[in-house]
Amino acid sequence: MFASSEAIVLDLAHLKSIDFHQEGESSLVTVGAGVVFRELVEAVKGRQAALPVGTGPDVGVVGYIVNGGLSGYFSRRLGLLGQRVVRLTMVTAEGDIRVLTPEDDLFIAMLGAGSALGTVVDVTILMAPESILQSAEERVVAFETREQAVAFARGALRIQRESVLSNGSVSMELVVSGKKALVVTLVFYDAFQGSTAEFTKPLDDLAASLNLSITLKSHWSTWYETATALWPVIAEEKGSPLGMLQHCMGTKGPPTDAVLDFICDTVVAEAPLDQAQFSIVEIRTLGGAVLSQSELPTGNCHHQFFVDLITLYDAKAKTVSERQEIATLTQRVMEKARHVDGLSVDFSGTHSQPDDVDASVSASVIFGTQAMADTVRRLKTMVDPANRFRFHPFAKLFG
Ligand SMILES: Cc1cc2nc3c(=O)[nH]c(=O)nc-3n(C[C@H](O)[C@H](O)[C@H](O)COP(=O)(O)OP(=O)(O)OC[C@H]3O[C@@H](n4cnc5c(N)ncnc54)[C@H](O)[C@@H]3O)c2cc1C
């Protein structure tokens, strides 16, 4: 729990306020730092609104925003949640309370590097109407062998590149899970024209051609159904404690054949899905609205193709050497990723592992550009010269 005997832990869990208000044409919600996604999504549902929320119901909304979090389902249409923030309240290392708006130097930096710069008390976010979502389709495909998972991923990722990445009105996520399931989700936004059934058919055909059975077909027609779809699955991932390693990789443009081959033949084939059965490889489309809105200090702003490897297991059920093996297998995959041409590695504060031994994220990669990294460094020196905020995903960058 404590990284240092001198550490002070600020528990913000009781800052539970969720206040809806209107400013001119804008429907806003101000969210306290203790609010988790489950609470925000349930509250937004009653307002016929939508937000680019993350998948985990118990993830802190502010913790996600200050580390540049992305939504695999909604960011292509709505941007990152941080890009929708219009105001925030923070406390500096000196104890000053500041209300920041886009005019303030520190505002943008807080929306991706914020956990290194101060303590956020609340954020005010611009909501979108729920009509941004037309519908969503999910297919759950069962697999027995890793070769089958690789073969399905190979076909599905071609479909993702050819049909989805070129079409800003759709997003697609493929999840390969240690529970021997391949989950494909297509989200159709308001601008989508054509038949969703026809768009989905190549994925159904792919499963049939590989003799893999589709065990579940789901259709959702609301933002709320889509936003909450994975909550029951995540609820089953329990541990005492839950061991977790988070990494990501991706490309700025459409992935090359070589990158897709690497994702299938190495990431899907070699990730420790059997040893750590809650683990998942999530392959997502980003870009879209993320690219057209204000640039935040996160590599998520610059990538169209996003893959995360979340290694997850109940640590109580593993011996020390089994845990070591899981970490080694994960690191081996990530080490190979660092040598693939055109593939960025660990460019997100929400999907990188600051305490990996001998591996460190690079400031220009994690904050998106060298200029943004320089800005974050300059602001860190100004607002937290003694580095009081030092336990966060960017710790090694400010050592
Ligand atoms: C089940 C699950 C699903 C997830 N899905 C997604 C997803 O879809 N997209 C995505 O991008 N990420 C996702 N994540 C990753 C998640 O966004 C990050 O782990 C996030 O940083 C967690 O924030 P937290 O506040 O819950 O955790 P914490 O561990 O409490 O916080 C994480 C870091 O942020 C800092 N921090 C938290 N609150 C504040 C604050 N108020 N002010 C300043 N600093 C603060 C903390 O000090 C810490 O360094 C998921 C994680 C899980 C477990």
The ligand as an ORCA input file, in Angstrom:
! r2SCAN-3c Opt
* xyz 0 1
  C     -11.390     -2.688    -14.620
  C     -10.617     -1.536    -15.181
  C     -10.985     -0.976    -16.399
  C     -10.283      0.114    -16.920
  N     -10.689      0.655    -18.104
  C     -10.003      1.714    -18.614
  C     -10.406      2.312    -19.846
  O     -11.388      1.903    -20.479
  N      -9.673      3.346    -20.314
  C      -8.591      3.850    -19.634
  O      -7.978      4.793    -20.109
  N      -8.201      3.301    -18.464
  C      -8.860      2.244    -17.957
  N      -8.445      1.684    -16.793
  C      -7.238      2.222    -16.138
  C      -7.612      3.360    -15.182
  O      -8.149      4.447    -15.924
  C      -6.375      3.855    -14.449
  O      -5.855      2.814    -13.683
  C      -6.707      5.066    -13.565
  O      -5.524      5.803    -13.358
  C      -7.304      4.661    -12.255
  O      -7.662      5.787    -11.507
  P      -8.204      5.608     -9.984
  O      -8.440      6.997     -9.454
  O      -9.325      4.636     -9.981
  O      -6.986      4.879     -9.283
  P      -5.883      5.419     -8.275
  O      -4.897      4.303     -8.166
  O      -6.524      5.931     -7.028
  O      -5.240      6.653     -9.014
  C      -4.372      6.470    -10.095
  C      -3.362      7.623    -10.087
  O      -4.034      8.868    -10.265
  C      -3.802      9.725     -9.159
  N      -5.047     10.390     -8.810
  C      -6.241      9.798     -8.532
  N      -7.137     10.735     -8.188
  C      -6.501     11.923     -8.259
  C      -6.906     13.269     -7.997
  N      -8.133     13.555     -7.583
  N      -5.986     14.253     -8.159
  C      -4.730     13.975     -8.570
  N      -4.286     12.724     -8.804
  C      -5.166     11.719     -8.652
  C      -3.350      8.806     -8.019
  O      -2.506      9.502     -7.119
  C      -2.588      7.729     -8.765
  O      -1.279      8.137     -9.031
  C      -9.145      0.618    -16.226
  C      -8.757      0.054    -14.997
  C      -9.485     -1.011    -14.484
  C      -9.062     -1.587    -13.149
*
